[in-house]
Amino acid sequence: MLLLRFRFWGMSLLALLAVACTRKTVSFNSRPGDAAVTALMAPGDTLTTTGRKGAPKLSIAGRKAVVSKEEEKAAKDLEKAAQRKKPIKKKLFLGERTKKGFIKSGGKGRNQIVEVFYYLKNFKQPDPMAPAAFYFSPKKHKLYKATGELDPSTDKVLHGPYKKMQNNKVLESGYFAYGTRHLRWEKFDVKGTLLTKIHYEMGFPRDANISYYDAGRTMPREVVPYVNGKLEGDYVKFRNDGRREWTGKFENGHRVGEWINYGDYKKYPHYVYAYGESGYEPEVEEPELIREYSHGGSIIYDKEKNLDKRGDADPDATPVKDARRPGSHGVPAPRPPVRKVQPRRPGYHAPAATPPAVSPTPATTPAASGATPSAN
């Protein structure tokens, strides 16, 4: 019995070895679902299981993703852009919305001057105590300098960066704030050499001497501009009721341009005097009266136009209606209103002598509130 058992187990092992060593032919056109291919595969290999949904395929299993240099650079650029801060809007200055404008003047080509500026989108009246206010007139397409109130319907108050260029070279640059010069202003020549640099604070030069009528420093009396110890910039003198009395400009320590005396007028100037055009020439000792206005703003004397109506009746007097009644011949033709003849205009007096005297150098300490100003 024992011998028979050994023979049985021996024959079984020989049969298994014969089956294992037998070669099987597999076609190259076979598919994973064929029986021959399925028999060659290991029963526990999950990568070859095609029935499971979402299982990885043999063609991509174990392969690393290849990224080109261009794609890698683009990904880094996107990451850097996300980390950058958002740029500040250029059309927003000191919390106010602005619009951009430009004007061209002079000849064409290299001689053409281009001015780029910004103005308030919503009108705001400049500070009445500021030495000067600047605005843009869309109708005339020019920039103007004013000393009184502006017209909200036509005037655009300058507010934001300003740049004046010629042949792509900057001649002047600075900032406006609510119509007044603000922060640093620089002027250059055509070669790019810096000529002047002045710092402003809402229209007032930073080194200006300002005197006041009251102790609270709310009512200015006089603004004397100084730059590097020399008279330079816009000069203003006020009355005790806040109205302007004198306005003018200094350059290189000398009076230049037009100096305006308002007298006792409320809105309009009274006398306009002319000094030299440049501050680098000797100052005129006696300024010349070039214009005179009535209390209503009418010109009664203009030297350039050879106009002199100072001896005539007041052009701004209230007209007197004609009291005569028409006869029985029907309605008469309309007549111009008869003005009341006045031998002398109200408030007329001889022109003031000269603008107030100003110290050529700034005081060691600014004038105290309510103290006597530096000008006489």
C-alpha positions in Angstrom: 0.0 0.0 0.0 2.8 2.4 0.9 4.5 1.7 -2.4 1.3 2.5 -4.4 0.9 5.8 -2.6 4.5 6.9 -3.5 3.9 6.0 -7.2 0.6 8.0 -7.2 2.3 11.1 -5.9 5.2 10.7 -8.2 3.0 10.5 -11.3 1.1 13.6 -10.2 4.2 15.7 -9.9 5.5 14.6 -13.3 2.1 15.5 -14.9 2.2 19.0 -13.3 5.8 19.6 -14.5 4.9 18.6 -18.1 2.0 21.0 -18.1 4.1 23.9 -16.7 6.9 23.4 -19.3 4.6 23.4 -22.3 5.0 26.5 -24.6 1.9 28.5 -25.5 1.6 30.6 -28.7 0.3 34.1 -28.3 -0.6 36.4 -31.2 0.6 40.0 -31.3 -2.9 41.0 -32.3 -4.3 39.6 -29.1 -6.4 41.8 -26.8 -6.5 42.0 -23.0 -9.8 40.2 -23.1 -8.5 37.1 -24.9 -8.1 33.9 -22.9 -4.4 33.4 -23.8 -3.4 36.9 -22.6 -5.5 36.5 -19.5 -3.8 33.3 -18.6 -0.3 34.9 -18.8 -1.2 37.7 -16.5 -0.8 37.5 -12.8 -4.2 37.1 -11.1 -3.4 39.7 -8.4 -2.1 42.5 -10.7 -4.6 45.4 -10.2 -3.0 47.6 -12.9 -4.2 45.2 -15.6 -7.7 45.1 -14.4 -9.8 46.9 -17.0 -13.1 46.4 -15.5 -12.6 48.9 -12.6 -13.7 52.4 -13.4 -11.0 55.1 -13.1 -8.1 52.6 -12.8 -4.8 53.8 -14.2 -3.7 52.4 -17.6 -0.4 50.6 -18.3 0.6 53.2 -20.9 0.7 56.1 -18.3 1.3 54.2 -15.0 4.5 55.2 -13.4 5.3 58.0 -15.9 6.2 61.5 -14.6 4.5 64.6 -16.0 6.8 66.6 -18.3 6.5 70.4 -18.2 8.2 72.6 -20.8 10.3 75.7 -19.8 7.7 78.0 -21.3 4.9 76.6 -19.2 7.1 76.7 -16.1 8.0 80.3 -16.7 4.3 81.2 -17.3 3.3 79.6 -14.1 5.9 81.5 -12.1 4.8 84.8 -13.7 1.2 84.1 -12.7 2.3 83.4 -9.2 4.3 86.7 -9.0 1.5 88.7 -10.5 -0.9 87.3 -7.8 1.6 88.4 -5.1 2.0 92.0 -6.4 -0.1 94.8 -4.9 -2.8 96.3 -6.9 -1.6 99.5 -8.7 -3.1 102.8 -7.5 -5.5 104.4 -10.0 -3.8 107.3 -11.7 -7.2 109.2 -12.0 -7.6 109.4 -8.2 -5.7 112.1 -6.4 -6.1 113.0 -2.7 -9.3 111.0 -2.7 -10.9 113.0 -5.5 -11.8 111.6 -9.0 -10.1 113.4 -11.8 -10.0 113.5 -15.6 -7.0 113.8 -17.8 -6.4 116.7 -20.3 -3.7 118.1 -22.5 -3.1 121.2 -24.7 -0.6 122.0 -27.4 0.8 125.4 -28.2 3.6 127.0 -30.2 4.8 125.7 -33.5 5.0 122.1 -34.8 7.7 119.5 -34.4 10.4 120.2 -31.9 9.1 123.7 -31.0 5.7 122.4 -30.0 4.9 122.6 -26.2 2.6 120.0 -24.7 1.0 120.4 -21.3 -0.5 117.3 -19.6 -2.7 117.9 -16.5 -5.7 116.6 -14.5 -8.8 118.4 -13.3 -11.6 117.6 -10.9 -14.4 115.6 -12.2 -16.8 117.2 -9.7 -16.3 120.9 -9.3 -15.1 122.4 -6.0 -14.4 126.0 -5.4 -10.7 126.8 -4.6 -9.7 128.3 -1.3 -10.5 132.0 -1.5 -7.5 132.8 0.7 -5.0 131.1 -1.7 -2.7 133.4 -3.6 -3.9 132.1 -6.9 -6.1 129.4 -8.5 -5.6 127.6 -11.8 -8.3 126.2 -14.0 -8.8 124.8 -17.5 -11.2 126.3 -20.0 -12.5 123.6 -22.4 -14.1 126.3 -24.6 -10.8 128.2 -25.2 -8.6 125.1 -24.6 -6.2 127.0 -22.3 -5.0 127.1 -18.7 -5.7 130.2 -16.8 -4.7 131.8 -13.4 -7.4 133.5 -11.4 -7.6 135.3 -8.1 -11.4 135.3 -7.6 -14.2 132.8 -7.7 -14.5 130.4 -10.6 -17.5 129.6 -12.7 -18.7 126.0 -12.0 -20.4 125.7 -15.4 -17.3 126.5 -17.5 -14.1 126.3 -15.4 -12.4 123.0 -14.6 -10.3 123.1 -11.4 -6.9 121.7 -11.8 -6.2 118.8 -9.5 -3.4 116.2 -9.9 0.0 115.9 -11.6 1.1 118.5 -14.1 3.8 118.3 -16.8 5.0 120.7 -19.4 7.2 119.2 -22.2 8.9 120.3 -25.4 10.6 117.8 -27.8 9.9 115.0 -25.2 11.9 116.9 -22.5 10.3 118.1 -19.3 10.3 121.9 -18.8 8.1 122.1 -15.7 6.5 119.6 -13.4 4.5 119.6 -10.2 1.1 119.0 -8.6 -2.1 120.9 -8.3 -4.5 120.5 -5.3 -8.0 122.0 -5.7 -6.7 124.6 -8.1 -3.6 125.6 -6.1 0.1 124.6 -6.5 1.0 121.8 -4.1 4.1 119.9 -3.2 7.3 120.2 -5.2 7.5 122.3 -8.4 10.5 122.1 -10.7 11.6 124.0 -13.8 14.2 122.9 -16.3 15.8 124.4 -19.4 15.8 122.7 -22.8 18.9 120.8 -21.9 17.4 119.3 -18.8 19.3 121.5 -16.3 17.3 122.3 -13.1 16.5 126.0 -12.9 14.2 126.4 -9.8 12.6 124.1 -7.2 9.9 125.4 -4.9 7.7 123.6 -2.4 4.1 124.6 -1.9 1.4 123.9 0.6 -2.0 124.4 -0.9 -0.8 127.5 -2.9 1.4 129.0 -0.2 5.2 128.7 -0.6 6.6 126.6 2.2 9.1 129.3 3.3 6.6 132.2 3.0 6.1 134.7 5.8 2.4 134.8 6.7 0.9 137.3 9.1 -2.6 137.2 10.5 -5.2 139.6 11.9 -6.4 137.3 14.6 -4.7 135.1 17.2 -6.4 132.0 15.9 -4.5 132.3 12.6 -7.7 132.1 10.5 -7.7 135.5 8.8 -4.4 136.1 6.9 -3.2 139.7 6.6 -0.3 139.3 4.2 1.6 136.5 2.4 5.2 137.3 1.5 6.8 134.5 -0.6 10.5 133.6 0.0 12.6 130.9 -1.6 16.1 130.4 -0.4 16.1 133.7 1.4 14.9 135.7 -1.7 11.5 137.1 -2.7 10.1 134.6 -5.2 6.4 133.7 -6.0 2.9 135.2 -5.6 2.3 138.0 -3.1 -1.1 138.7 -1.5 -2.3 141.3 0.9 -5.8 141.0 2.4 -8.2 143.5 4.1 -9.5 142.8 7.6 -12.8 141.6 6.1 -11.1 138.9 4.0 -11.1 140.7 0.7 -8.0 141.1 -1.4 -6.2 144.4 -1.4 -3.1 143.7 -3.4 -1.9 140.8 -5.6 1.4 140.5 -7.5 4.4 138.4 -8.3 8.1 138.5 -7.3 11.0 137.0 -9.3 14.6 137.0 -8.2 13.7 139.6 -5.5 12.0 142.0 -7.9 8.4 142.8 -8.7 7.4 141.6 -12.2 4.3 141.5 -14.3 1.0 143.0 -13.3 0.2 144.2 -9.8 -3.5 144.6 -9.0 -5.0 146.9 -6.4 -8.6 146.1 -5.5 -9.2 149.2 -3.3 -12.6 149.1 -1.7 -14.2 147.1 -4.6 -15.8 143.7 -3.7 -15.4 141.6 -6.8 -13.4 143.5 -9.4 -10.0 145.1 -9.5 -9.6 148.8 -9.4 -6.1 149.6 -10.6 -3.6 147.5 -12.6 0.1 148.5 -12.6 2.8 147.1 -14.8 6.4 146.2 -13.8 9.2 144.7 -15.9 8.8 141.3 -17.6 11.9 139.7 -16.0 13.2 139.8 -12.4 16.8 139.6 -13.6 16.7 143.2 -14.7 16.6 146.3 -12.5 13.2 146.9 -11.0 11.1 149.7 -12.2 11.0 152.5 -9.6 7.6 153.9 -10.6 5.1 151.3 -12.0 2.9 152.4 -14.9 -0.9 152.4 -14.6 -2.1 150.4 -17.6 -5.8 149.7 -16.7 -8.5 151.1 -14.4 -11.9 149.6 -13.7 -15.2 151.0 -12.4 -16.9 149.5 -9.3 -19.0 147.3 -11.7 -16.0 145.9 -13.6 -16.2 148.2 -16.7 -12.9 149.4 -18.1 -12.6 153.1 -18.0 -8.9 153.4 -18.8 -6.8 151.1 -21.0 -3.4 152.4 -22.1 -2.9 149.7 -24.8 -6.3 150.4 -26.4 -5.9 154.2 -26.0 -9.1 154.3 -24.0 -9.8 156.9 -21.4 -13.4 157.4 -20.0 -12.4 158.5 -16.5 -14.0 162.0 -17.0 -17.3 160.5 -18.3 -20.4 159.5 -16.3 -20.3 156.3 -14.3 -20.9 153.5 -16.8 -22.3 151.2 -14.1 -24.8 153.7 -12.7 -28.4 152.6 -12.6 -30.2 153.9 -15.7 -33.1 156.4 -15.2 -36.3 155.7 -17.1 -37.6 158.4 -19.5 -40.6 160.0 -17.7 -42.0 161.6 -20.8 -45.3 160.2 -22.0 -46.0 159.5 -25.7 -48.5 161.8 -27.4 -51.6 160.9 -29.3 -49.6 159.9 -32.4 -49.3 156.3 -31.4 -46.6 154.5 -29.6 -43.2 156.2 -30.2 -40.2 154.3 -31.3 -38.2 152.8 -28.4 -35.4 155.0 -27.1 -32.3 154.0 -25.3 -32.4 154.6 -21.5 -31.2 158.0 -20.4 -28.5 157.7 -17.8 -28.3 160.1 -14.9 -25.4 162.4 -15.4 -23.0 162.4 -12.5 -20.2 164.9 -12.3 -18.1 162.4 -10.3 -18.2 158.7 -10.0 -18.9 157.4 -6.5 -15.8 156.1 -4.8 -13.5 157.6 -7.4 -10.1 158.8 -6.1 -6.7 159.2 -7.5 -4.7 156.1 -8.1 -2.7 154.7 -5.2 1.0 155.5 -5.3 2.8 152.1 -5.3 2.3 148.6 -3.9 3.3 148.2 -0.2 7.0 147.8 0.6 8.2 144.4 1.4 11.4 143.3 3.2 13.9 141.8 0.7 14.9 139.1 3.2 12.7 137.0 5.4 12.5 137.7 9.1 14.3 135.5 11.6 11.0 134.4 13.0 7.6 134.5 11.3 5.3 137.4 12.1 3.2 136.7 15.2 -0.5 136.4 15.0 -2.1 139.9 15.0 1.4 141.5 14.9 2.4 144.2 12.4 3.3 142.5 9.1 6.7 142.8 7.4 5.2 145.1 4.7 4.5 148.7 5.5 
